[in-house]
């Protein structure tokens, strides 16, 4: 077809390069920045050490009273301390509610409470400004929606804290350097500008998707043309393998060396937008979560007067497994699983208990295999595996080959997979992050490989931009 003649392929490659070259160059550079500086979020490692130690003797209000005040059992219930007083955090009807555990009053969130909570998080820091916002550049994550509106507290050091207007707890922190690097990293890489990302979420998704797709086509055409112009036997004049000189030679050679990675990175970036809903990660359904927790045998039990945990407990959460209430005591170095009635430390449940509970997770699906993983597998790896290990993997015999990965220390399902999510893992994580053996659990070697190929991609796109600029100015 004339449309796909070599001349037309050259024209497609040239004009797509002129249109998208700057963006692809920025994708390579910002991707390297993202290796070292992530988009701002509050991690457990930042949050837990800053929580006050819970004084259970001050908690006179039982969880059953909290449920009565709310009008029903909360979906989640946590206990922390605020200004030396115990405070319940109850998630009910898609919203967080805060109730003092010493007298049962609802928390009235105002500037004084927010100031106290912020100062407890950053003791000794000089507070400069406080304002109530819906969102800004750093707080656009949908995971923060249940806490909005947010109090943004700015400190003289450049640190900024975001606190919930419902519970007064810190839900996000950023530093000056983190924000500065993100302008060169995540914001550029994801085209993560507030008006486009939040106010027009679908528009943002379409923009990213339909910029990465033609960029992938541009790279594929470039590889085809580069191979067509390469001569290994009947070489060009002077024994050269390429007919080009100057910037065109750099573009040709770097494209041959780094072109495949350029294609896979752009293609996997397109896949990350889940085009046409072909592939996606897997999340537990409401029915699965409810089945795993089981039917509770009565209201949530009151807080025990004494708990066996030896570490400083900064947060307590009530959970259910197979209908049994359990207390999770969150400390800086570990999570304690405690008997909800006595406060005694619980031994991990038997693997057979997890298998029994998993057997009814999906209609007509049975447990096919149960495996204890000390070092993860191809779908449970990296930082998540380092944070929670070992895990119990339970495989079902349903058509989607569903698997659950359970943390025996907490009874929680930390991740689940099916055929679609496993395909997505290879098409996105493996291709985009090089998360495959032997690099998936070797962070520094993976960084080195990514940086080297990013340098090649930078040379490739920079040379193409110079050629495109010369073409435009000559025209």
N, C-alpha and C positions, 0 to 999 in steps of 0.2 A: 504493500500500500504506500502511496505517495506520502501520506501523513507521517509514516514512520521511516521515511528515507533518511539516509545518513545526514543529508543537509538539514532536514527538518529536526532531526534529533539534536544536531549542533545548535540550531536556533532555540529549541525548547530549553536545552541546558543553559545556554547563554542568558536568556531573558528570565528564566526562573532564578538563575544565580544572581542576576542584577536585582531582582525584586526581593529575594529572600536571603541574600548573602550576609547582610549585617546581622540579621536575626540568628542565623545558624552560627555565626562567629560568636555572638553573645551567649548562645546556648552552650558552646564548648567552654568558654571562659567561666560562666556562672556555674556550670556543672562541677568544675574543679573547686570553686569556692564552697559549694554545698557539701563537699566531702568533709570539710572541717568545721563549717558553721551551719547549723540547722536553723530552720525557721523557729522563732521563739515559741516555747511552750514550757509549762511548769512540770518538771519531772519529779517522780517520787524521791529521787536522791536530793533534790533541792527542797522539797516540801517537808518531808518527814522530820528531818533534824530540827526544823524550826517550830514544830508543834510543841505546845506545853504538855507536860506529863499529866495524864488524866488522874484526877483524884476521885475514885469511885465513891468515897464516903460522902461526897457532896451531891451525888445524883439521887435525889429523893423522888423524882417523877418516873414512873414506870412506862415502858414503851406502850402498854395498853392504854394509858391515859393520853399519850400522843396520838394514837389511832383514833381515840374518841374525840379529841379536839379537831382532827382533820376530817372526820366523818367516814373513815375507813382505814384499813391496813395500808401503810405506805409500801411502795414498791422497793424502796431502799431505806435503811435507817443507819445513821452513823452518829457517833458521839465524839466530840472534841472539847477542848477548853478554850475559852475566850476571856481574857482579863481575869483569870483565876476562877472562872465559873464554868461548870459543865454545860454544854450546849448540844442539843439534838439537831441533826440535819436530816429531814425527812423528805423523800422524793415521792410526791403524791400528785396524781393527775397532771403529769408532765411538767411539774414545777417543784423547785426546792423550797421547803419551809424550814424556818429555824425556831426552835422552842427551847427556852432555858430549862435545863434538867434539874435545877434546884428548886424552882417555884412554879414551873408550868406556864409562865408568861411567854407570849410570842416576842421574838426579838424585834425591836424597833431599830432599823438600820438608819443611822444618821452620820453626820460628820465626825462626831466624837468616837463612835464605835469603829468607824472606818479608820480613823487616825490611830486608835489603839491597836487594831489588828495589823495595820501596815507597819507601825513601829515595832511590834513584836516580831514581825518577819524580818525587818532590817533594823535591829536595835542600834541606836547611836547615830543613824543616818539622819541628815538634815532634810526635812520635808519642805518642798518648795511650793507645790500646788496640788489642788484636789478638785476634780470636776466629775460630774455624772454624764456619761456618754452612752450611746447605743453601740457604737463600734468605731474603730479606726483602722489604720493600715495593719496593725499588729494583732488586732483582736477580731478578725473577720472569720475565724474558724467556726464552723457550725456546731462544734462540740461545746462552745461557750453560750449557745442560745438559751439554755435552761437557766443561766445565771444572769441574763441581761435584765435591765440595763446595768452597766458596769461603772464602778468608781475608778477613775484613772488617777493614781497618785504619783506625782513626779518628785524625785529627790535631787538635791544639788549635785550628787555624784553622777547623775545621768541615768540612774536606775529608774525604771517605771514599773509600778505594780498595778494590776487590775484586780479589783475585788468585787464580789457579787453583791448586788443591792438586796438580795434575798437572805443571804447567810453571813455576809461580811467576811467571808474567807477569801484568801488570795487564790485566784484561779489562773493567773498568768503573770510572769515576770520577764522583763527585758532589760538589757544593759545597753549603754551607748554604743559600745563596740559591736555588739550583736546586731543592733539595728543598722549600723553603718555597713557592715559586711553583707547584710541581707539585701541591701540595695544592689550589690554586685553579684548576689547569689540567687536566692529563692525567688525574689520579686521579679527579676528579669527572666529567670529560667521558666517560671510558671506563668509569666505575664500576670502577676498577682497584684494588680492595682485595684484599690478598694471599690471604686464605682463600678468597674466591669465585673469584678469577682463576686461581690455580694449583691448589689442591687440588680444585676442582670446575670445571674448564675448560668443560665442556659446559653446566653450570648457568649459569656467567657468560655464555656466548654466548646462551643462551636468555633470560636476564634482559634483556640489552641489546636483543636482537632484539624481544622482546615488550613492551618499554616504548616503543621508537621507533615500532613499527607503529601502536598505538592513538593515539600522539601525532600521527602523520601523519594519521590519520582525523579526529582532533579539529580539526586545522588546515584540512583540506579542508572539513569541515562549516562551520567558521567563515567561510571565504571565501564559500561559498554563501550563508550567512545574511547576511553583510555586504553582498554585492551585492544581495540581495533587499531589504534595508532602505535602500539608497542611492537617493536621488532627485536626478537632475540636471535634469529638466524640471519636473515637477509637485512642487515642493519642499514641505517641511513648513512649518509656521507660522513666520513670521519669515524666510522664505527659506533655511531651513537644509536642508542635504543629508542630515543624519542626524537621526533622532528622539531621539537620546540626549543626555544632559548629564553633566557631571562625568567620573568614571572610565569610565563606559560609552561616552562620546563618544571619549575617548582610545583605548579599546580598539577601537572601530569604525574610526576613522580610521587608526590605526597598523596595524590588520589589513588594511585596503585597500591601504596603501602597502607593507607588509613581509610580507604574508601569503603571497605566492607564494614568496618566499625562505624563509620559515618552513617551508612544505610541502616544498620541494626539499631543504632541509637535513635535515629529519627523515626524509624518504624515503631520501635517500642515506646517512644514518646507518644506517638499517635495511639497505640494500643492502650496507654495509660488513661486515655479519655474514654475508654470502653465504647468505641464506635459501634453503633447499631446493637448495643447490649450483647455483643457476641461473647465476651469473656468478662469475668469479674471475680473479685475476692468473695469468699463466702462468709455470711454472718448468720448467727443463730436466730431462728425465728422466735416469736413470742411463745409459741406452743412448745418449742424445744426447751427454752429456758424454764418455762413453768413445769414441764415434765421433769427436768433435771432437779429442780428444787423440791418437787413433790408437794403433796397437799399437806399444809401445816396442821399439826394436831393441837389446835388452840392458838391463843394470842401469843405474841412474842414475849418471852420470859423477861423478868426484871433483871437488872444488872446484878451479878453476884457481889457480895460484900468484899470478897477477896479473889484475886486471880493469881495463877501459878507463874505467870510470866516474870522473868527476872530483868528483862530490858525495860527501858522507859517506853511506855505505851503512849503514843501520841494520838491514836485514833482507834476506836472500836467500831466494828461493823457487824450487824446481825445478818446472817445469811441462813439459808436452808439447803440441805442436801438430803434427798429422798425423804422429805418430811421432817427431818431432824434439825432443830435450831442449833446453830453454831455461832460462836463469837470469834471474829478475826481481830486479833490485836496487832496493829501495825506499829512496828518499831523501826529504828533506823537501819538495823542490820538484819532483821528477819521479821517474818510474820508468824504470830502465834495462833494456833487453832485451839480454842478453849471450849469446854463444856458450858453451854449457855445457862445451865442450872447451878452448877457448883463452882464454875470458874477454873476447874482443873484442866491441866494441859491434856489435849487429846492426841492419841497416837494416830498416824495416818490410817485411813480406811483401807480395807483389803481390796486388792485389785478386783476380786470377784464382785464386790459391792458396786464398783463403777460399771462393770460389765452388765450387771443386772439392771441398773438404772438406765443404761444406754440402750438396752434391748427394746424399749418402747418409745424411743425418741422419734422415729419416723414410722408411718403406717406400713405394716407388713414387712418391715426390715428387721433382720436378725443380726446378732453379733457374729462376725465371721472370724475375727482374730483379735487378740489382746496382746500388746507388746509393751514392755518397759524400755524406754529409751534413755540411756544415760548421757548420750552425746547427740541427741537429735537425729534427724534424717534429712532427706532432700527438701522437705517442705516445712521443717521446723529447724531453723538454723539461725546463725548470726547473733545479734544483740538480744533478741527475744529468748533464744536458747540459753545465753549466758545469764540472763536475769532469772529464768525459771527452768530449773533442771534438777532432777530427772522429771520426765513426764510419762504418762501412760497413754499410749495410742490405742484407740478402739476403732476397728474397721467394721463397717456394716456391709451387708450384701445387697443393698438397694441398687437401682439402675445407675445412680450417679456415683457409686462407690464412695460414700460419705465416710470421713474419718474424723474422730474427735481426739484432741490432745488435752489431757487432764493433768493439772498440777495436784499431785497427791497431798501436798502440804497444806492446801486450802480447799480442795474438792472442786475448784473452779475449772471450767473449760477455757483454756487460754487461747485456743484457735481451733477452727474446723475447716476441713477441705472437702471438695468434691471434684469431679472431673473438670468442670469449668474453671475452678480456682487453681487447680494444678496446671492447667494449660496457661492460664494468665500468669502464673509464677514463672514459667519458662519464657513466655513471649514478652513479659515486662521486666521482672526482676533480673532474670538471667541475662537478657540482652542489654538492658539499660544500665544495670548496676554491676554487671559481670559477677552476679551471685551464683556461681556454679563451681564445682570442684575443679581444681583444689583451692579456689580463691574465696569460696563462700564463707568460710570461717577464719580466713587469714586476712585481716583488715589491711595491714601495712603493705603486703605484696599486692593486694588488689588496688590500693591507692596508687602504687607505683605504676602498675599497668594502665590504670585509667588516666593518670597524668601524662604518661608517654603518648598514649593514643590521642589524648586531647591536644597535646602539642602538635601532633601530626595533623589533626583536624583543624587546628587554628592556622597552621601554615597553609593548608589546602584552601580554606575559605578566604584567608587574607590575600593570597595570591589571586584567587578568583575575583575578589573585589577590586583589586588593582586593575586587572584586565577589564572588568566591567566598567570601571570609571573611565578608563582610557577609551573604551568603545563609545561611551556616552558623550564624552567631551569631543571625540573625533567627529561624532555624528552632528 
